[in-house]
């Protein structure tokens, strides 16, 4: 029986080599800044308070008392909470691969002379979030096109 033309051009040892290269490439770890599953994301972000450093590419203002806005992820309940600039806030979140969505943001109702504008900007950024990138100490949230918020995990 005559072998097909492609089989004559690629002997078995070459086919095994090509297969080995393809297997190695697909098994490579994902680049830094990405998480491969919801469990990986939750492990990377849970258990720490992250401080807001940027909003839409500019330095984030500080809130009342000179405090930075924060976010804390609760992996068990898929909820977040933190300091928004004057008030405490809370929301839910959902993950689908690298897609991240926050539910409606709720807040306590104190009035402050500082931090109220920051609260609105942070709530808008969270509700606009569609995806994320996370590394050891940096969490960046993106809308459809650009970074909307960057949080830093303080050194331990």
N, C-alpha and C positions, 0 to 999 in steps of 0.2 A: 504494500500500500504506500502510495506516495504522500509525503508530508506536505501540508499547506505551505505556501510561499513564506508567510511570516514566521513559521516554525523553523524553516531552513535558515532564515536570516538571524534568528535569535535562538541559539542552542540552549539547552536546559540550564547550563551553568549561568548563562546571562540572565535567564528568566529568574533564577533564584536570587541573583544579585540585585536585580531590579525590585523584586519583592522585598528583600531585606532593607533596601533604602526606603521604600515606601512605608514599611512597618516602622522603621526608626523615626521617620518624619512625623507620622501620625501619632506616635507615642511621646513626642517631645512635650515637656511641660509648657503650660501657657506662659506668655510673657509676664513680667512683673506688672502689677497694676490691674490684673484681671483675676477674677475668681471663676472657678469652673462649675460651681454648683451653689445652690442656696446654703447648704451646710458649710461650705468653705467661706462664703461671705459672712454668715453668722459667726463663725469661729473667729474670723479676722476682726470684726467690729465690736462684738459683744464684750462686756466686762470692763469697758473703759469709758470715760467721759471725753469726748472729742470737742475741741475748741474751734469756733468759727474764725477763720483768718481772712477769707476773701468772699466777696459777693459780686458775681458777674464780672470777675477779672480785676476788681479794685479792692484795696484793703478794707476789711469790714470794720465799721465803727464799733466802739465798745458801748455797752449798755450802762444802766444805772450802777452807780458805785464803781465805775471803771471796769466792770466785769465783761468778759467776752461771752457771747452767746455760746451755748453748748448743745450737744446731742448725745444721748445714751440709747443704745439699742438693746432691747430685751429679746433675746433669741427665742425664749420659751413661749412668748405671747405674740411675737411679730409686731411689737409696738415700740415707739420711740417716745422720749420725753427729754426735756431740758430747760435751760434758762434762755429766754428769747430776747432779753434786753431790759425788760422790766418785770414781766410776768413769766410764770412757768407755762410750758406748752406740752402738748401730747398729740400723738397721731398713731395710726397703724401703718404698716408697710407690707407690700407684697413683692416677691421676687420671682423672676422667670429668667433663668440664665443670668445674663448681665443686665437685664431690664429690672429697674427698681422703681416702684411707684409708692407714693405716700398718700394716705387717705386725707380727708379734711383735717385741718389743724385746729385744735381747740386750745383755748388759753384761759388762765385765771383773769380776773378783771380789775387789777390794781391800776391806779393812775400814777404815772411817774413824770417828772420833768425831763428825764433823759431816757432814751432807749425805746420810745414808742415807735419811731420811724424804723429802727432796726427790726423790731418785731414784725412789722408788716412786710419788710423786705425778705426776712427769713421765711415767713409763712408762704409768701409768693414763690420763693426759690424751691421750697420743699414740694409744694403742690405742682410745680412745673417739672420736677425731676422725672426723667425717663430711663436713665442708665447711670452707672457709677464706674469708678476705677478706685481700687484700694490697694495700698501697699502697707508696709509695716506701720508707718506713722502718718500716712496721708490718705484722706478719703475725699474724692472729688465727685460731686454730683453734677450731672449734665441734663439739659433739656434736649430737644431734638437736635440741636446744633452746637451749643457752646456750654462751657462750664458755668453753672449758676451758683455754686457754693464750694468752698474748699475748707475742710476741717483738718486739724492737726491733732494727733494724740500726743499729749505732753510726755516728755521723757520720764521714765519711771525711776 
